[in-house]
Amino acid sequence: MSESDAGRPPVTAQVLETLVERVKERVYATITMLAVLVGLAQNTHTRYSTATVFIACTALGLWLATLVADFQAHRVVHQRLPDRAELRHLLYVTSPLLSSAAGPLVMIVLSAFGLFHLSTALWIAVGVDIASLAAWGFVGGRRMGSGVVPSIVAAVVDAAIGLGVVMVKVVAGH
C-alpha cells in the first residue's frame, strides 16, 4: 500500500460496480444527447428557448425513464420497493444522465451572450460530446493496462461510434 492510500477505505467490488453503472449511464446519455444536438443544430429556426427545453427535457426524460425501469426491475426481482439506501444508490448511479445536459446548456448560454451563433454552439457541443466519448475510450484502454497505441485505437473507435450517431442523424434529417 502506498503512502497516498493510507487512511482510504479499500475499493470494493460494489464500489467498482457503482462506478461502472455511472460511466455506463453517462456514455448512454452522451450518445442520446448527440442525436438531439444534431437535430437542433441542423434546424436553422432553432431558438435559444427551444434548444434549452429540448436539451433539458432530453436529460430529464432519460433520467426519469431509467428510474422507472430500475424501480420496475427492482420490484420484479426483489418483490418489494427499494429501501432508503437502495433509492439513494439508484439516484447516485443515474445522476450522470442529468449531467449530460450541462455542457450543451453552457454552450447555449455562451451563444446567448454573443460569443457565437446558436448553431455553432450546438455543433461545438456535438464535438465536445464526441471528444468525451473518445476520452472514455482512451481512459478505458489505459485502465485495462493497454499501451498508448491500443488506448488511442479504443478512443478512435468510441469517437467513430459517436460520429456514426451524428452521421445517421445528418443523413436521416431532423
KEFI-823755 format. One record per residue (C-alpha): residue number from 1; chain; x, y, z. Coordinates in steps of 0.5 Angstrom, whole numbers. Each point is the difference from the previous one (the first is absolute). Layout:
% residues N
+------+-------+-------+-------+-------+
| resi | chain |     x |     y |     z |
+------+-------+-------+-------+-------+
|  NUM |     A |     X |     Y |     Z |
...
+------+-------+-------+-------+-------+
***
This chain:
% residues 174
+------+-------+-------+-------+-------+
| resi | chain |     x |     y |     z |
+------+-------+-------+-------+-------+
|    1 |     A |     0 |     0 |     0 |
|    2 |     A |     3 |     7 |    -2 |
|    3 |     A |     0 |     6 |     5 |
|    4 |     A |    -6 |     3 |    -4 |
|    5 |     A |    -4 |    -6 |     1 |
|    6 |     A |     1 |     1 |     8 |
|    7 |     A |    -7 |     1 |     3 |
|    8 |     A |    -4 |    -1 |    -6 |
|    9 |     A |    -5 |    -6 |     0 |
|   10 |     A |     1 |    -5 |    -5 |
|   11 |     A |    -3 |     0 |    -6 |
|   12 |     A |    -5 |    -6 |     0 |
|   13 |     A |    -4 |    -4 |    -6 |
|   14 |     A |    -6 |     4 |     2 |
|   15 |     A |     3 |     7 |    -1 |
|   16 |     A |     3 |    -2 |    -6 |
|   17 |     A |    -6 |    -3 |    -3 |
|   18 |     A |    -4 |     7 |     2 |
|   19 |     A |     6 |     4 |    -4 |
|   20 |     A |    -2 |    -5 |    -6 |
|   21 |     A |    -7 |     2 |     1 |
|   22 |     A |     1 |     7 |     0 |
|   23 |     A |     5 |     0 |    -6 |
|   24 |     A |    -5 |    -4 |    -4 |
|   25 |     A |    -5 |     5 |     1 |
|   26 |     A |     4 |     6 |    -2 |
|   27 |     A |     2 |    -3 |    -6 |
|   28 |     A |    -7 |    -2 |    -2 |
|   29 |     A |    -2 |     7 |     2 |
|   30 |     A |     5 |     3 |    -5 |
|   31 |     A |    -2 |    -5 |    -6 |
|   32 |     A |    -7 |     2 |     1 |
|   33 |     A |     2 |     8 |     1 |
|   34 |     A |     4 |    -1 |    -6 |
|   35 |     A |    -7 |    -1 |    -4 |
|   36 |     A |    -3 |     5 |     3 |
|   37 |     A |     5 |     5 |    -1 |
|   38 |     A |     1 |    -1 |    -7 |
|   39 |     A |    -7 |     0 |    -2 |
|   40 |     A |    -1 |     7 |     4 |
|   41 |     A |     7 |     3 |    -4 |
|   42 |     A |    -3 |    -2 |    -7 |
|   43 |     A |    -6 |     4 |     1 |
|   44 |     A |     1 |     7 |    -2 |
|   45 |     A |    -6 |     2 |     4 |
|   46 |     A |     2 |    -3 |     7 |
|   47 |     A |    -1 |     6 |     5 |
|   48 |     A |     4 |     0 |     7 |
|   49 |     A |    -6 |    -2 |     4 |
|   50 |     A |    -2 |    -6 |    -5 |
|   51 |     A |     7 |    -2 |     1 |
|   52 |     A |     1 |     1 |     7 |
|   53 |     A |    -7 |    -4 |     1 |
|   54 |     A |     2 |    -6 |    -4 |
|   55 |     A |     6 |    -1 |     3 |
|   56 |     A |    -2 |     1 |     7 |
|   57 |     A |    -6 |    -5 |    -2 |
|   58 |     A |     4 |    -5 |    -3 |
|   59 |     A |     5 |    -1 |     6 |
|   60 |     A |    -6 |     0 |     5 |
|   61 |     A |    -4 |    -5 |    -4 |
|   62 |     A |     6 |    -4 |    -1 |
|   63 |     A |     1 |     0 |     8 |
|   64 |     A |    -8 |    -1 |     1 |
|   65 |     A |     0 |    -6 |    -5 |
|   66 |     A |     6 |    -3 |     4 |
|   67 |     A |    -3 |     1 |     7 |
|   68 |     A |    -7 |    -3 |    -3 |
|   69 |     A |     4 |    -6 |    -3 |
|   70 |     A |     4 |    -1 |     6 |
|   71 |     A |    -6 |     0 |     5 |
|   72 |     A |    -4 |    -5 |    -4 |
|   73 |     A |     6 |    -4 |    -1 |
|   74 |     A |     1 |     0 |     8 |
|   75 |     A |    -7 |    -2 |     1 |
|   76 |     A |     0 |    -5 |    -4 |
|   77 |     A |     7 |    -3 |     2 |
|   78 |     A |    -1 |     1 |     8 |
|   79 |     A |    -7 |     0 |     0 |
|   80 |     A |     0 |     7 |     4 |
|   81 |     A |     1 |     7 |    -1 |
|   82 |     A |     7 |     3 |     1 |
|   83 |     A |     2 |     2 |     7 |
|   84 |     A |     3 |     6 |     2 |
|   85 |     A |     8 |    -2 |    -1 |
|   86 |     A |    -2 |    -3 |    -7 |
|   87 |     A |    -4 |     6 |    -2 |
|   88 |     A |     6 |     4 |     2 |
|   89 |     A |     4 |    -4 |    -4 |
|   90 |     A |    -4 |     0 |    -6 |
|   91 |     A |    -1 |     7 |     0 |
|   92 |     A |     8 |     1 |     0 |
|   93 |     A |     1 |    -5 |    -5 |
|   94 |     A |    -5 |     3 |    -5 |
|   95 |     A |     2 |     7 |     1 |
|   96 |     A |     5 |     1 |    -6 |
|   97 |     A |    -6 |    -1 |    -4 |
|   98 |     A |    -2 |     7 |     2 |
|   99 |     A |     7 |     3 |     0 |
|  100 |     A |     0 |    -2 |    -8 |
|  101 |     A |    -3 |     7 |    -1 |
|  102 |     A |     5 |     4 |     4 |
|  103 |     A |     5 |     1 |    -6 |
|  104 |     A |    -6 |     2 |    -5 |
|  105 |     A |    -3 |     5 |     4 |
|  106 |     A |     6 |     3 |     2 |
|  107 |     A |     1 |     1 |    -8 |
|  108 |     A |    -7 |     3 |    -1 |
|  109 |     A |     2 |     5 |     6 |
|  110 |     A |     6 |     2 |    -3 |
|  111 |     A |    -3 |     1 |    -7 |
|  112 |     A |    -6 |     4 |     3 |
|  113 |     A |     6 |     5 |     3 |
|  114 |     A |     2 |     0 |    -8 |
|  115 |     A |     6 |    -4 |     0 |
|  116 |     A |    -2 |    -4 |    -6 |
|  117 |     A |    -6 |    -2 |    -4 |
|  118 |     A |    -5 |    -5 |     4 |
|  119 |     A |     1 |    -5 |    -6 |
|  120 |     A |     8 |     1 |     1 |
|  121 |     A |    -1 |    -1 |     8 |
|  122 |     A |    -4 |    -6 |    -2 |
|  123 |     A |     5 |    -3 |    -4 |
|  124 |     A |     5 |     1 |     5 |
|  125 |     A |    -4 |    -4 |     5 |
|  126 |     A |     0 |    -5 |    -5 |
|  127 |     A |     7 |     0 |    -1 |
|  128 |     A |     1 |     0 |     8 |
|  129 |     A |    -4 |    -6 |     1 |
|  130 |     A |     4 |    -4 |    -6 |
|  131 |     A |     6 |     2 |     4 |
|  132 |     A |    -2 |    -2 |     6 |
|  133 |     A |    -2 |    -7 |    -3 |
|  134 |     A |     7 |     0 |    -2 |
|  135 |     A |     3 |     2 |     6 |
|  136 |     A |    -4 |    -6 |     4 |
|  137 |     A |     2 |    -5 |    -5 |
|  138 |     A |     8 |     2 |     1 |
|  139 |     A |    -1 |     0 |     7 |
|  140 |     A |    -3 |    -7 |     0 |
|  141 |     A |     5 |    -2 |    -4 |
|  142 |     A |     5 |     3 |     5 |
|  143 |     A |    -3 |    -3 |     6 |
|  144 |     A |     0 |    -7 |    -3 |
|  145 |     A |     7 |     0 |    -1 |
|  146 |     A |     1 |     1 |    -7 |
|  147 |     A |     5 |     4 |    -3 |
|  148 |     A |    -1 |     7 |    -3 |
|  149 |     A |    -1 |    -2 |    -7 |
|  150 |     A |    -6 |    -5 |     2 |
|  151 |     A |    -3 |     5 |     4 |
|  152 |     A |     0 |     5 |    -6 |
|  153 |     A |    -3 |    -5 |    -4 |
|  154 |     A |    -5 |    -1 |     5 |
|  155 |     A |    -1 |     8 |     0 |
|  156 |     A |    -1 |     0 |    -7 |
|  157 |     A |    -5 |    -6 |     0 |
|  158 |     A |    -4 |     4 |     5 |
|  159 |     A |     0 |     6 |    -4 |
|  160 |     A |    -2 |    -4 |    -6 |
|  161 |     A |    -6 |    -2 |     4 |
|  162 |     A |    -2 |     7 |     1 |
|  163 |     A |     2 |     2 |    -7 |
|  164 |     A |    -5 |    -5 |    -2 |
|  165 |     A |    -6 |     2 |     4 |
|  166 |     A |     2 |     7 |    -3 |
|  167 |     A |     0 |    -2 |    -7 |
|  168 |     A |    -6 |    -4 |     1 |
|  169 |     A |    -4 |     6 |     2 |
|  170 |     A |     3 |     4 |    -5 |
|  171 |     A |    -2 |    -5 |    -6 |
|  172 |     A |    -7 |    -1 |     3 |
|  173 |     A |    -1 |     7 |     2 |
|  174 |     A |    -4 |     3 |     5 |
+------+-------+-------+-------+-------+
***
